[in-house]
């Protein structure tokens, strides 16, 4: 039997607000109670012929509507699924993401040949964020499993943004397993850093590689959240935040952004467990930012700052 698509990371309202399109479409079809074949039939009643495989690809993120009649089909889907007019169309018009061609990040990537290549399929990415007794981010541990798209892939490039006031020279990257640190470039005025993680050898197309690293920002003020930006699809993403027992938050929640500068939208309340941790998991993430934010006792909830961007 075919494998059922993983459930989206957020509810319908959140997905219609922030996307991505395929997850919003999938959850809207599911909540409508209509089968894909029934949706296809109702489109046909409106004179719109769409293959069942096409609708399946749209809701799985394998393809995006792009044909000549696609705008009419998407508008019809909004009616069939009883959605606000333009709600799905807007997600197609808006292509969130990080601007890697200009600004501080663009300058750093220009100086690092091959840093914008998309030669890896990211299968799994896991992060563990440690918050110390002073309410600061002590470190972020990351494990990533990739599959090479082409022969010769031998590195992974991290993009990272730090909070204003953080000493960028004090930010470090430690290679832990199956990689070593290569070139590190910093833009002090904007608090941006890019770093290479080099593999032991060049991979062949189809080879998989798992590697781990740890980053240290040494911030000067309490941390109020951790976000992760996606510049390409990730099969499965997991982030866990562990608080020091002496510094537990008053409240904690998960959120999603359509892009690094977009307004965050809450997706759920998180309660620390007996091990003082909370976590967020998502499958088939295509773009945007996912994160966890919290409020410390006796403080108001601050604005969620720029996300850490740590994708190849």
C-alpha positions, -999 to +999 in steps of 0.1 A: +000+000+000+013+036-007+027+054+023+003+080+037+018+115+035+030+128+069+007+152+087+014+189+083+031+207+112+003+232+118-035+236+116-055+249+086-056+285+097-019+286+103-011+270+070-034+293+050-016+322+067+020+311+062+020+281+038+036+262+023+010+257-005+011+219-006+006+214+031-023+239+032-039+222+002-035+187+018-050+197+052-079+216+035-088+186+013-086+163+043-108+185+065-133+189+036-140+151+038-137+149+000-115+123-017-090+134-043-112+117-070-142+136-058-123+169-059-112+160-095-148+153-104-160+187-090-133+204-110-145+186-141-180+198-135-166+233-138-150+225-171-115+221-156-097+188-164-070+179-139-054+145-136-057+127-103-019+123-103-015+161-107-037+168-076-017+142-057+016+158-066+003+193-057-006+182-022+026+163-017+048+192-028+063+172-057+050+199-081+034+233-080+005+246-101+021+264-130+001+256-162-019+280-182-052+271-165-037+266-130-050+300-117-085+289-126-080+255-110-067+269-078-095+295-076-120+266-082-103+246-054-109+275-030-147+273-038-149+235-037-131+234-003-151+264+010-120+286+016-118+323+016-112+337-019-075+340-028-063+321+002-045+293-018-037+317-047-018+340-023+004+311-012+015+305-048+021+342-054+042+346-023+075+327-024+090+331+010+127+326+016+160+341+024+175+367+001+209+352-007+219+375-035+221+408-017+230+423+017+255+409+042+246+373+035+250+378-002+285+393+003+296+363+024+282+337+000+298+355-030+332+350-013+326+312-008+325+294-041+297+268-044+280+280-013+246+284-030+247+249-047+217+226-039+236+194-043+222+176-013+188+162-004+182+168+033+166+137+047+166+145+084+178+174+106+177+174+144+187+202+168+191+204+205+192+239+221+206+242+256+196+272+277+217+279+308+209+291+343+215+327+332+187+323+305+212+324+277+217+300+248+246+278+258+249+259+225+230+244+196+238+208+186+228+197+151+228+163+134+220+161+097+215+132+073+219+141+036+219+123+002+241+136-025+224+147-057+256+146-078+291+131-077+316+152-059+295+166-030+320+171-001+307+199+021+277+215+038+274+253+043+258+268+074+241+302+074+237+317+109+223+350+122+230+361+158+211+385+181+222+422+180+250+429+205+265+394+202+302+393+197+305+376+164+341+367+170+331+347+200+307+326+179+322+293+171+314+261+152+327+227+166+327+197+142+317+167+163+313+137+139+320+129+103+330+164+093+356+192+100+353+230+099+365+247+068+362+284+059+343+306+083+333+341+072+317+368+094+299+401+087+302+419+120+280+449+112+250+426+104+257+397+127+258+371+099+281+341+097+286+314+071+307+283+077+318+252+057+316+217+072+339+195+051+334+157+047+361+131+049+357+124+011+336+133-019+303+115-021+288+099-052+253+106-064+229+087-042+254+083-012+241+093+022+262+110+049+254+118+085+273+144+104+271+165+136+283+199+148+277+223+176+275+261+175+282+286+203+269+322+201+277+333+237+250+360+238+251+388+263+214+388+271+187+362+279+175+342+249+137+342+242+135+318+213+151+297+186+141+296+150+153+276+120+149+287+084+145+264+055+159+272+021+152+238+006+130+208+015+137+187+046+121+153+050+119+154+088+129+182+112+131+180+150+142+207+174+144+203+212+150+231+237+164+220+271+162+246+300+184+246+330+162+236+361+171+270+376+157+289+346+123+276+335+101+297+313+067+311+324+052+300+290+064+285+258+049+280+223+058+269+188+055+292+158+058+294+121+068+323+098+064+324+060+098+340+058+126+354+080+111+389+083+074+378+083+051+381+114+053+349+135+021+328+139+017+307+170+010+270+163+007+254+197+014+257+235+044+237+247+049+227+283+083+216+296+084+179+307+101+164+337+134+167+319+128+204+314+126+201+276+101+210+249+102+200+213+088+206+178+087+181+150+076+186+114+077+165+082+081+175+046+090+211+053+096+231+022+103+267+032+097+293+058+108+293+095+098+270+123+107+277+159+100+278+196+097+309+216+092+315+253+086+342+280+106+344+312+089+350+345+081+387+352+087+397+316+064+404+287+067+383+256+094+399+234+094+401+196+109+369+181+142+379+166+159+367+134+160+330+130+191+309+128+195+298+092+215+267+090+209+250+057+231+240+029 
